[in-house]
Amino acid sequence: MNGLASSLAEIEALKGLTGEAARDIVVCPPFTLVEKAVECTKGAAIAVGAQDCHAQTSGAYTGDVSAEMLAEIGARFVILGHSERHSAYKEMDAAVAGKAAAVHKAGLTSIICIGETRAERDEGRAIDVVRAQLEGSIPDTATSSNTAIAYEPVWAIGTGLVPSLEQIEEVHLSIRQTLGERLGEDGYSVRILYGGSVKVSNAAAIFGVSNVDGALVGGASLKASEFAEIILAAV
């Protein structure tokens, strides 16, 4: 929940990066800026997404937004199951799967978030927790063309704490294996992103980890100058 109309200038400033090959840039502003962000990125290789949606296409769900509504105004991606949605709104994996199916039906791409808490990590259950979340959050409609997975350890989001590269590699490998089991050969083409205190100083190292195909960037994406350096670190 960050950004007013004046924040569109930060998105505009990213247009100069669109000539960089092999990088997909997606910005996901709050609902109020999605349509404006689509307008200001026309002609640039920057896709726009939303931060959530409802599983139903319409109905008595005051305050909610459907995937069809987002598609109509030009959104192409939707972030689902972010840890803050889990903790603050008690969203369960099945709810995330329902939303993802709705996103796919609307022709959009889902970015499904999974990740363990500090307690679960300390108890040695990180892999089991992440695997269970992934299996419960992916709908049968998922493919490598309409789904990306974002591993975001809850304890690393906005804290400045980051798992070791070895820990990231271990979890991403488990995610890759789980995707292969669930989706067959296509599962090995699903993009897996890392999220959780990604910043300029650690982006290149994280991008160099096996099975890390990109990043879900939080606070560091609010300033174009900082976000641009992270984007340029993806080679």
N, C-alpha and C positions, 0 to 999 in steps of 0.2 A: 504494500500500500504506500508506494512512493511515486511522486511525479504529478505535476500539473502541466498545463499547456506549454509553459515556458521550458519544460524539460525536453520538448521535442527537438530543441537545438542540439542536445547531446546525440540524438539519433541522426540528425542531419549531418553531424560532424563525422559520422562513420562512413559516409558515402565514398570517401576517398579510398577506402580499403577494399572496395568491391572488385578491383582489378586483380586482387591477390588470388591466385589459382589454388584450387584444392581446399578452400575454406568455405564453409557454410555459416553464414551469420544470421542468427535469429534473435529478435528482441521481443520480449513479452511484457508490455506495459500493463497498467491497470485497465479495466474495462473501458473507462472513460476516455482513454487515449488510443485504443486499438485502431479505430477508424481513421483518426488523424495521423497515426503512425503509418498506416497503409498509404495514405495520401502523400506523406512527405518522403516516402521511400520509393515512390514510383520511378521506374527506370533504373533503379539500383538493385544490386544482387543482395538485398537484405529482406528476409522474410519476417513477417510479423505474427506473433502468437498471443494467446491469452494465458492467464494464470490458473484458470479453473473453468468448469462448466457443469451443467446439470446433466443427469443421465437421460432425462425425458426431453422430447422435442418441444413440448408446450404443456400448459396446464396451470393449476393453482399452486404455483411455487414462487410466490411473491419475493422479489429480490434476487432471483436466480437468472442465469443466462444460459441458453441452450447452445449446443454446438452448431446448429443450423443458423442461429442468429449471428454467431461469430463468423461462420463461413460467408454469410451474406455481406458482411462488411469487409471481407478480404483477409481475414485471419487464415493462417495455414497450419498453425501448430497450437496445441493446448497442453500446458503443464498440468499433470494430475498426481494426486497423492503426495504432495509436498509434506514434509514432516510437520509443518505448522498446521496443515489441514488435519493431519492425524491427531495432533496434540490438542489443538484449540477447538476443533469441531468433531472430534471423535470419529473421523472417517475410517472405516474398516477396508480391508483389501477388496472385499466383494463390491463395495461401493465404487472403488477406483476402477475395477474391471467393468462395471456397468457404464461408467462415464467414458472409459476408453472405447467401448463398443459404440457408444453414441458418437464419439469423435470420428471413428472410422466410417460409420454410416454417413456422416456429413462430408466425407471426403478429405478430412484433415488428418494430421499426424499427431499422435499422442506422445508426450514425453512423460513416462511413468517413473515416479521417484520411489526409491526404496533405501533403507538404511537403518542401522542399529543405534540404540542409545548407549551412553557411556557405561551404564550398568551391564547391559548385554555384552558389550565389548569386554569389560573387565571379567565377566563370568565365563568368557571363552565361547560365547554363543553367537558371535557376529555372523559367521557363515550360515549357520542354521536359520537364524532370524531373517537374514537377507534372502536366502533361498525360499523360505516359506512366503515371505512378502511377494516375491517375484511370481511364484506359482499362483498365488491368490489374486494378483492384480492384473494378470494378462488375460484378456478375453480370447475366445477362439478366433476372433477376427484379426488378430495381430499378425503382421508380416514385417519383413525387414523394410518395406517401403512406407509403412504407416505407423511404425513404432520405434521409439528410441527409449532406452533405459538410462536413468540417472541415478548413480549410487551416491548418496549424500549421507554420510554418517551424521546422525543428529547432533552428536557432541562436537562436531566440527563446524556447524553452521553458525556463522557470525561470531565465533569465539576466538578466531585466530589460530585455533588448534588444527593440525592436519595430521592424518595418519601417516605413518612412514610409507615410503614408496613400496616397500615389500608388502605392507598390509593392503595397500590399494591394489597391488598386482594380484594378491591372493583372492581378494573379494571379486575383482573383475574376472578372474579366471573362473571362479565358481559361477558367476552370472552367465558367462559365455557357455559353460557346460550345461547349465540349467536351460538356457535358451535353445541349445542344440537338442536337448532331450525333449523339450516341449514343442518346438517348431520344426524339428528335423534340420536338414541342410540349410534351410533359410535362416535358422537361428544364428548361424555363424556369420551372417551379414548384418544383423541388427546392430545399430550403433549404441555403444555403451559410453555414457558421459560420466565424468567425475564431478561432484559438486560438494562444496564445503570449504570455505575460506580460501578459494582460489584467488590468487593475486599475482601481480607482475613478478614478484620475486620467486614464486614457486611454479608458475605455469609451465615453463619449458620442461622442467624435470617431470612434472606430472604427465604432460603430453608424451613424454618418452617412455612411459610405462606400457608394457604389453597389454593389449585389449582396452586401452583408453583411447577412445575415438573422438573425444572432444570434452568440453566442460560446460557445466551448468553454473553460471557465474551469478552471484548475488550482489552484495554491496559494491563490489569492485566494478560492476557494470553501470553504476549510476553516473559516472564521469567518463565521457568519451575518451579522454586522453589515456586514462588507465585501462579502460576496456580494450582500446585499440592495441595497446601493447600486449595484452593477453592474447588477442586474436592473432597478432603477428607472431606470437610464440608457437602457434600451432603450425607445424610443418609436416 
